[in-house]
Amino acid sequence: MVGSNLVTKKALLTAGFTPGRAGKKICRITPHHAAGNLTVERIGQVLESSKISATYGIQDENIAQYVSEENRPWTSSSAANDNEAITVEIANNCNVADGDRLGWPISDKSLDTFIKLAVDIMIRYDFPPLVVGENLTWHSMFSATVCPGPYLMSKMQYIADTCNSIVFPVPAPSKTLYGVVKQVVALSSKEQAEKYASQLNAQSSDLNKEFYKVIEIVRD
């Protein structure tokens, strides 16, 4: 069994997936909405009865694993996508009857949990930054379906940006500046130092610039 350490429950399916990934590398993440306010256990039951699958299911802080990551789930109506994707069914926080009207929303907790799982996947499989529509994909890219719903679609760029900021943090700008000098000669006499600098400047091909200056070096 290959999977995330973030999983809180394993509810492995016995069918509805393909062993292996046809030699493809995992390089995509595909969120789906579960079309109902379901527990992760219930999501697994619905998948089992429908003879389809997903790698994971999420409801608030709960993550269930249904298919080993080494196997292709049947989730996105696209073997090409699912051979390369970790797919995730996310519970809605509305009744089925209100789903279309409300845009099939998910809870903030579920969104945060999905982002944590996506970051974990990115790190373990050495993902490049997520790009919406490329390695962050969705069901309606491959089939005439409302999935993942208007709400999740509106969050795709936020998901990509948040995951990327965690996996690829931008280093804080340094307050220290470093200069590069051509030559440093330490002399005990300021008069000798200024004389040597003058000699070096006189040898410069550009007589209008002073390339060598005297600086004070303070020793403890």
C-alpha positions as CSV (number, residue, x, y, z in Angstrom):
1,M,0.0,0.0,0.0
2,V,1.5,3.3,-1.1
3,G,-0.1,6.4,0.4
4,S,0.1,9.6,2.5
5,N,0.9,9.6,6.2
6,L,-1.9,12.2,6.5
7,V,-4.6,9.5,6.0
8,T,-6.9,9.0,9.0
9,K,-8.8,6.1,7.6
10,K,-8.2,3.4,5.0
11,A,-11.3,2.2,3.2
12,L,-9.7,0.3,0.3
13,L,-11.9,-0.6,-2.6
14,T,-11.8,-4.1,-4.2
15,A,-12.7,-3.0,-7.7
16,G,-13.2,0.1,-9.9
17,F,-9.5,0.7,-10.5
18,T,-6.6,-0.6,-12.6
19,P,-3.5,-2.2,-11.1
20,G,-0.5,-0.1,-12.0
21,R,-0.2,3.1,-13.9
22,A,0.8,1.9,-17.4
23,G,4.4,3.0,-16.7
24,K,3.3,6.6,-16.1
25,K,4.8,8.9,-13.4
26,I,2.5,10.6,-10.9
27,C,2.6,14.3,-11.9
28,R,-1.0,15.6,-11.5
29,I,-3.5,16.2,-8.8
30,T,-7.2,16.2,-9.6
31,P,-9.8,17.3,-7.1
32,H,-13.5,16.3,-7.5
33,H,-16.6,17.1,-5.5
34,A,-18.5,14.2,-4.0
35,A,-21.9,15.6,-5.0
36,G,-23.2,15.4,-1.4
37,N,-22.5,16.2,2.3
38,L,-20.9,12.8,2.9
39,T,-18.5,11.3,5.4
40,V,-15.4,9.8,4.0
41,E,-16.8,6.3,4.8
42,R,-20.0,7.1,2.8
43,I,-17.9,8.5,-0.1
44,G,-16.1,5.1,-0.2
45,Q,-19.4,3.2,-0.2
46,V,-20.8,5.3,-3.1
47,L,-17.6,4.7,-5.1
48,E,-17.8,1.0,-4.4
49,S,-21.4,0.7,-5.5
50,S,-20.8,2.7,-8.7
51,K,-17.8,0.6,-9.6
52,I,-15.6,3.7,-9.8
53,S,-12.9,5.0,-7.5
54,A,-10.7,7.8,-6.3
55,T,-7.3,7.7,-4.6
56,Y,-8.6,9.7,-1.6
57,G,-11.7,11.2,0.0
58,I,-11.8,14.3,2.2
59,Q,-14.5,15.6,4.6
60,D,-13.3,18.4,6.9
61,E,-10.1,17.1,8.6
62,N,-10.7,13.5,7.6
63,I,-8.8,11.8,4.8
64,A,-9.7,8.3,3.6
65,Q,-7.6,6.3,1.2
66,Y,-9.6,4.1,-1.3
67,V,-6.9,3.1,-3.8
68,S,-3.1,2.7,-3.4
69,E,-1.2,5.4,-5.1
70,E,0.6,2.8,-7.2
71,N,-2.7,2.0,-9.0
72,R,-4.8,4.1,-11.4
73,P,-8.2,5.2,-10.0
74,W,-11.3,5.4,-12.3
75,T,-12.3,9.0,-11.4
76,S,-11.9,11.5,-14.2
77,S,-13.3,9.9,-17.3
78,S,-9.8,9.9,-18.7
79,A,-7.3,7.1,-18.5
80,A,-4.6,9.5,-19.6
81,N,-5.3,11.8,-16.7
82,D,-5.9,9.2,-14.1
83,N,-2.7,7.3,-15.0
84,E,-0.7,10.3,-13.9
85,A,-3.0,11.8,-11.2
86,I,-3.8,11.4,-7.5
87,T,-7.5,12.0,-7.5
88,V,-9.4,13.3,-4.5
89,E,-13.2,13.3,-3.8
90,I,-14.1,16.2,-1.5
91,A,-17.4,16.2,0.4
92,N,-19.7,19.2,-0.2
93,N,-21.1,21.1,2.8
94,C,-24.6,21.4,1.3
95,N,-27.5,19.1,0.6
96,V,-27.7,17.5,-2.9
97,A,-30.9,19.5,-3.6
98,D,-29.1,22.8,-3.0
99,G,-25.9,21.8,-4.8
100,D,-26.5,23.4,-8.2
101,R,-28.0,26.6,-6.7
102,L,-25.1,27.1,-4.2
103,G,-22.4,26.0,-6.7
104,W,-21.4,22.8,-4.8
105,P,-19.4,24.4,-2.1
106,I,-17.0,22.6,0.3
107,S,-16.1,23.6,3.8
108,D,-13.0,25.7,4.6
109,K,-11.7,22.8,6.7
110,S,-12.0,20.5,3.7
111,L,-10.2,23.0,1.5
112,D,-7.4,23.3,4.0
113,T,-7.1,19.5,4.3
114,F,-7.0,19.2,0.5
115,I,-4.2,21.7,0.3
116,K,-2.2,19.8,3.0
117,L,-2.7,16.6,1.1
118,A,-1.7,18.2,-2.2
119,V,1.5,19.7,-0.6
120,D,2.3,16.2,0.7
121,I,1.9,14.7,-2.8
122,M,4.0,17.4,-4.4
123,I,6.8,16.9,-2.0
124,R,6.8,13.1,-2.2
125,Y,6.6,13.0,-6.0
126,D,9.0,16.0,-6.6
127,F,6.3,18.1,-8.4
128,P,7.2,21.3,-10.2
129,P,4.9,24.2,-9.2
130,L,1.2,23.6,-9.7
131,V,-0.2,25.2,-12.9
132,V,-4.0,25.3,-13.2
133,G,-5.1,23.2,-16.2
134,E,-1.8,21.5,-16.5
135,N,-0.8,19.5,-13.4
136,L,-3.8,20.7,-11.4
137,T,-6.7,19.3,-13.4
138,W,-10.4,18.7,-13.0
139,H,-13.1,16.3,-14.2
140,S,-14.9,18.6,-16.6
141,M,-11.7,19.0,-18.6
142,F,-12.3,15.5,-19.8
143,S,-16.1,14.9,-19.6
144,A,-19.4,16.8,-19.9
145,T,-19.9,17.1,-16.1
146,V,-20.3,19.9,-13.6
147,C,-17.6,18.3,-11.4
148,P,-15.8,19.7,-9.5
149,G,-18.5,22.5,-9.3
150,P,-18.3,26.3,-9.5
151,Y,-17.0,26.7,-6.0
152,L,-14.0,24.5,-6.4
153,M,-13.3,25.9,-9.8
154,S,-13.2,29.4,-8.3
155,K,-10.5,28.1,-5.8
156,M,-8.2,26.5,-8.3
157,Q,-5.7,29.4,-8.6
158,Y,-5.8,29.8,-4.8
159,I,-5.0,26.1,-4.4
160,A,-2.1,26.3,-6.8
161,D,-0.7,29.6,-5.3
162,T,-1.0,28.3,-1.7
163,C,0.6,24.9,-2.4
164,N,3.4,26.5,-4.4
165,S,4.1,29.1,-1.6
166,I,4.5,26.2,0.8
167,V,6.5,23.8,-1.4
168,F,8.6,26.6,-3.1
169,P,8.9,29.4,-0.5
170,V,10.6,32.6,-1.7
171,P,13.6,33.3,0.5
172,A,13.6,36.6,2.4
173,P,15.8,39.2,0.8
174,S,19.2,39.5,2.5
175,K,20.0,42.7,4.3
176,T,23.7,42.1,3.8
177,L,25.4,43.4,0.6
178,Y,28.6,42.0,-0.7
179,G,31.1,44.0,-2.7
180,V,33.7,42.5,-5.1
181,V,37.0,44.3,-5.2
182,K,39.9,43.8,-7.5
183,Q,42.7,44.0,-5.0
184,V,43.1,44.7,-1.3
185,V,46.5,45.6,0.2
186,A,46.7,46.3,3.9
187,L,49.3,49.0,4.8
188,S,50.0,50.4,8.2
189,S,50.5,54.0,6.9
190,K,47.6,56.0,5.4
191,E,50.2,58.0,3.5
192,Q,51.7,54.9,1.9
193,A,48.2,53.5,1.1
194,E,47.2,56.7,-0.7
195,K,50.5,56.8,-2.6
196,Y,50.0,53.1,-3.7
197,A,46.4,53.8,-4.8
198,S,47.6,56.8,-6.9
199,Q,50.2,54.7,-8.6
200,L,47.5,52.0,-9.5
201,N,45.1,54.6,-10.8
202,A,47.8,56.2,-12.9
203,Q,48.3,52.8,-14.6
204,S,44.6,52.5,-15.4
205,S,43.5,52.8,-19.1
206,D,40.7,55.2,-18.1
207,L,42.4,58.2,-16.4
208,N,39.0,59.8,-15.8
209,K,38.1,57.3,-13.1
210,E,39.6,56.3,-9.8
211,F,39.4,52.6,-9.6
212,Y,41.4,52.3,-6.4
213,K,40.4,54.1,-3.2
214,V,41.7,53.9,0.3
215,I,39.4,52.5,3.0
216,E,40.0,52.3,6.7
217,I,40.3,48.7,8.1
218,V,39.6,48.6,11.8
219,R,41.0,45.7,13.7
220,D,39.9,44.6,17.2
